[in-house]
Amino acid sequence: MSHLSIPRRTFLRRATAAAVVFPMVSRLRVLGANGRLNLASVGVGGKGWTDVNKVAGETIVGLCDVDSGRLAQAAGKFPSAKKSADWRALYDALGNGFDGVTVSTPDHMHFPPAMAALKLGKHVYCQKPLTHTVWEARQLTEAARRAKVATQMGNQGMGHGPLRREAEIVRAGALGTVREAHLWTDRPGNFWRQGLQRPAPGGAAPPSLAWDLWLGVAPQRPYAAGYHPFAWRGFWDFGTGALGDMGCHLFNLLALAFEIRHPTSVEAESAGNTPESAPLWSKVTYQFPALGKQPALKVVWYDGGKRPASELGGGKITDGNGVILIGDRDTLVTSYEGGGRLLSGTPLNQFKSAPELFAKHSDWEQGHYNEWIAACKGGPKAPSNFEVSGPVTEAVLLGNIAIRTGRKIQWDAKRLRTGDAGADALLTKSYPAGWRV
């Protein structure tokens, strides 16, 4: 795998401004269950503020954000932590004084700090989707495997006890053989906009925002209002649209119940696409091959107000986000948090003999973070470790490629290619001059 070498930006020149190289080395401290980790947080606003607070039972030694206001807020709560607008400068300042990192940036900047941390032998918690491209997801998964560190993707919904119990019930055969699944979300809708053109440049960036660091590995452009702090999600250069955002939640049940890996084909319908932005709505159909005892599985994704046919859910489908698993014995209709129903009318609590395979937490959201913390200290792997969440991220991002090309993709997961030149070009991306990944 190639290494990450990133030069300093102009205003962060140092004596060694040519490059920063992170070799793959292991520098982990061995901690008992009661020891405290030294953690850094890259991105401490929005979801990042939640993330740093959820791991605040450990020792927060580093804070990074490109927005000085958000960085100051976090520094006010963790005054002893080192702070920087640039995660590279922060890693340098911390040296070997940190054990792990949370990464909570826009999608396009997940990979660089996460990969650099893995190459330093650090544990990594990274928000969903794990990466911005399929290639990045594969590289991060493989790097985590080599580094032998604890990882977790921030799809907190996987921590819901009812969802985990439904996965156990499905595994126990309550639905019989499942060959079809339907997933849907109400995004983008009122949450953010898609089908957009590039905003016109809008003067200087706010004094609090380091615009060049916010852009990071994205193609260069003048500052424009309409990206930061949240609308970036609808733009291909920064976000991954509704599928990238919510797919990593709605695939949770499939990941727990079937341990799905790589699809063999993906095709999509959509409307409102632009070269800059994700569509107004999409419908994406995946074909997953048989895996072990699980037969081939068809998965259909809907967003932007589209829904599965009402009869699949036993009547009108009104939930904003949901999952339908269709078996030859019964059908489960549920949400991405669990708490669903069987079309047969059989209560789910009747399946008491289904083995308990996953821990249940009274505080499901905190439990999601605690599982990563426990793994960092030598406990079991976190349920959404990169071996699980890497393939899920690849799948949702392949859906976006099918949307963008408008063509059916035949996926060769081993060789990491589709055979379609246009689709293959979207598996990775060009990095600006001075960045090498």
N, C-alpha and C positions, 0 to 999 in steps of 0.2 A: 504494500500500500504506500502511496506517496505521503510525504510529510507536509506539515503545515509550517509555512515560513511567511511571516507577515511584517512588513516594515512599519515603523511609527508614522503617524500622521504629522504634518508640519508643526503643529503647535505642541506636540509631545516629543520633539526631538530629544534624543539622548546621545550619549557618546557612542552607543552602539546602534545608531539609527538605521543601519542597513537591513537588519532582519532579526526576528526572534524565532528561534528554532526550539521545538518541544520534542525531545527524543522520547521513545517509549520506554519508560523506566518505572519501576515499582518503588514508591516511597511511602508506603502505608504504615501508619502506626498500628500496633495491635492493641485493641481496646476490649475491655470486658463489657458486659451488658450495662454496667453502671458508669462506665467511662463516658466522658463528654467529647464529642467530635468538634474539631475546629472547622467551621463551614464558611464559605464565601458565597455570595449571591450576586449573580450577573443579571441585572434587571430587577428593580425593587419598586416599580410603580405598577398599578393595575393588578394583574394576576401575580406579578412578582412580589407585591406587598403582602398578598396572602401567603405566598410560598415562604418568604423569609420569616414571617410570623409563625407559620406552622412548624418550622424547624427551630424556633427560638429557644426551645428547651436545651439545645446544644449551645456551643459557644460561637457566636457570629463574629468572625475575625476580619471579614472583607465585604465591602459593598461596592457595587458598580451600577451606574445608570448614566445614560447620555443626557438625561434631563436633570439639571442641577437642583431644581425644586424637589423632585422626587428623591434624589440622593440626599438632600438635606433633611427631608422628613425621616428617612431611614437612619441617617446618622444621629438624629436627635434621640432615637430609641436605642441605638447601639453605638454609643459615643466612643467606645474603645476600638471599634473596627476601623481598619484602614479603608480608605475610600478613593475612588477614581472614576472618571467618565469613561475610561478605556480599560476593558477587562485584561488586555495584555499587560498594561502597566500595573494593574492590581496583582496579577499572577506573579510578576517579577518582584513586586514589593513584598508579597507574602512568602516568596521562596518556598521552602518546604514546611511552612507554618500553617498549612491547611490540609485537611483530610478529604474534603469533598466540596462540591459546588452545586447550587441550584441555578438553572439557566431558564430565564423567563423573559425573553426578548421577542420581538416580532419573528415570524417563522423563518425569514431569510437569514437570520443571525443565530439560529439554534446551533448549527453544526460547528462553526469555528471555535467558540469557547468550550463547547462540550468535547470536541475532538482533542483540543489542546489539553484539557483537564485529563482525559483518558491517557494521553501520551505522557503526562506527568504522574500517572499511576493513581489518580484521584477518583473517588466515588462521584457519580453524576446523577442528579435528578434533573430531567429536562422536560419542559412543558410540551404538550402535544400541539401539532403533529411533531414527531421527533425531529424531522428535518424538512427542508424545503424541496429537495429532489430525491428521486429514487436512489441514485448513486450515493448520495450522502447517507441515506438510511442504511444501505448495505455496509458502507465503510464504517459507520459508527457502531453497528452491531458487531462486526468482526473485530474492531478495535477493543470494544468492551470485553469480548471473549478472551482476547489475548492478554489484556491488562488484569483480568481476574479481579475486577472490582465490583462493587454493588451499584446497580443502576435501576432507575425507575422512570417511566414516562408519566407526565402529569395528566393522566386521564382519571381524575379522582372518582368518577362514577363507577369505576371498577371496584371501589371499596364498599359499595352498597351491599348490605347483608341480604336483602331480598333478591337482588340480582344474582349474587353468588349462590343462593339457595336454588334459584331457578336453574342455574347451570348444573348444579348437582343433580337435580331432578331430571333434567334432560339427559345427562350422562347415564343416569340409572335406567333409562329406556322408557320414561313415561310417555313420550311422543311416538315411540317406535322408531323406525328409520326416518331420519330427516334428510330430505333431498332439496329443500327449497327454503329460502329465507327472504324476508322483505324488511328493509330499514328505511325510515323516513325522518325528516327534520323540517321544522318551520323556518330554518335559516335559508337565505339571508333576511328577507322580509323586513321587519321592524328593527332588526338587530344591527345590521350594517347594509350598505348598498353594494350592488354588483351591476354588471353591464355598463361599466363606466369608461369614459375617455380619460386620458392623462390630464390632470389639472394644469392650468396655465401657471407659470411661475408667478409667485406672489410676493416679491420683495424679500427682505432679509428674514432669516429664521429668527424666532424669538431668542432673546439673549440667554435664556435658560437651556436652550437646546443645541447640543453639538451635532449639527446636521450631517457633517461628513462621517462621524462615528455612527449616527443612526443609519445612514445609507450602508455603511460597512461594505459587504461584498456585492451589494446591488449595483446595477448600472448607474453611473453618475448622472445627476440632473440638478438643476437649480432647486432651491427650496420652493415648495408650494404648500399652501394650506390645504388640508384635505387628506393627508396621510397620517400624521402623528396627532393624537396618541392611539387611535383605534381604527380609523377607516382604512388603514393599510390592508386589512384582512381581505378586502375585495379585489386587490390588485395582484396580478401574477408575479410581479417583481419582488413583492414583499410577503404576500400571504398565499393561502392555498384554498380560499373560498369556503363555501359551506361544507364540501366534502372533506377537505383537510381538517377543518375545525371540528365538526360534529361527527365525522366518520370515525374518528379515534375513540369517541364515546359509544357510538351505536354498534360498533364492531366488538365491544367488550364481551357481550354474551356469547358471541361466536368464538372469540378467543378462549374463553373459559370452558365452554361446552365442547368445542370440537378441536381446539388447538390448530386452527387453520393456518396455512403457510402461504404459498404463492399461487395466485390464479394462473390458469393456462390461457385464458382469453378475457378481454374486457371490451365492451362496446357501449356507446353512449348516444342519447338524444339530448338536445338542449336548445335553449333560445336566449337571445340577448347577449351572446358572446361578443367580446371585442378583443383586439390584440392585447389590450392593457388589462382586461378585467375578466373575472369569472362570470358565468352566465346568470341570467335572472332565474332560471330553473334548469334542473337536469334530471335525467333518469339514466342510471348506469347499471349494466348487467355484467356480473362476474360469473365465470365458470371456474370453480375450484376442483382440483382432481381428488380422487379417493385418497385417503390417508389412513393407513392402518385399518381399523374396523369401520371407519366412517366412509360411506360411499361418496361419490362425486356430489358436490353441493352447488346449486345455483343461488346466487345472492343478487337481489335487485335493490338498488339505492334510489331514493327520490328526495328532492329538495325544492325549495322555492315555492311551496304550496302544493306540489304534486303529492299524491298519496297512492298506496296500493288499491286495487279494486276492493270495494266495500265488502264483497262476499268473502274475501280472504280473511277478514277480521270478524266475520259473523254479523255484519251490519255496518252502519256508518262509522267511519274512522274519524274521530274528532281530536284525538290527542295530537299535540304539536310535534312530538318526537316519539317514535316507537319502533318495535321489533315484532315481526310475526315469524314464528318457526313452524313449518308445515311438515308433520310427520305422517306416516301411514297409519298411525293409531290415534293421534290427537294433534291439535294445533294450539300453540301457546301464543297469546297476544299480550304484549307487555310493553313497558317503557324502558328507557335506557337506565332507569334506576331500579327496575324490577317491580314487584307488586302487581303482576299480571293475572291472567285468567286462562283457563283451558276452555276451548269451544265445547267440549263434552259436558261442561258444567261441573266436572270433578274438582273439588277444592284442592288446592296445591298442598295444604297441610295434611292431606291424607297420605302423602308419600313419605311417611316417617322412616321407612326402611332405606331410603336413598342415603348412601354414605355421606357424611360431612367431610368434604375435601378442602374447603377453604375457611379460613378464620373469619369470624363475624365480630364486628366492633360496635360498641354502643355509640361511639362517635365515628361514623364511617369515613368522614373526610379526614379527620386527624389520623385515623387508622391507616389511611393510604400513605401518609408521610411517615408514620411510625414504622410501617413495614420496611420502608427504605432505610430508615435509621437503624433498625434492628439488623438488616442485612449488612450495613456498613460495619457493624460490630461483630460480625461473624455468624449472624442468624441465617434463617432460610432466605432464598432469593425472593425479592419482592415480586408480586404477581405480574406486574407490568414491566419487568426487566426487559432490557433491549432485545433479548432473544425472542420475546413475545411481541413487544411493541414495534420492533424494527420491521418485521414482515407485515404487520397491520399498517404501518405507515407506508411501506412500499405499495400495498394494495390500494389505499385511498389515493395516493399520488398517481398511480397508474390510471385510476379513474379520471383524474384531471387531464392526463395526457390523451385519453380517449375523447374527452370533451373538446380539448383544444384542436385535435386533428380531425375530428368528425369521422374517424375510421375505426373499424374493429382492430384491436390489437391482439396479436398472438404473442404470448409472453414466454420467453426462454429465461427462466429465473436463474439457471445455473450460469449461463453466459451473459446475463444482464443485457439482453437486447430483444428487440421486437422483429427485426428484419425490415421495418419500415423506416426509411431514412428520416422522415419528418418526426416520427414518434421517438426514434432513438436520440435525436438531437435534444429532446426535452427531458431525457433521463438525467441529464446533468446540466450545467450552465457554465458560461464563461465568467471568469472572475476579473475584476478590474485590474489594470496594470498595477503591479506592486503587491498583489495578493496571489499566493500560490498554494493550492490545496491538493 
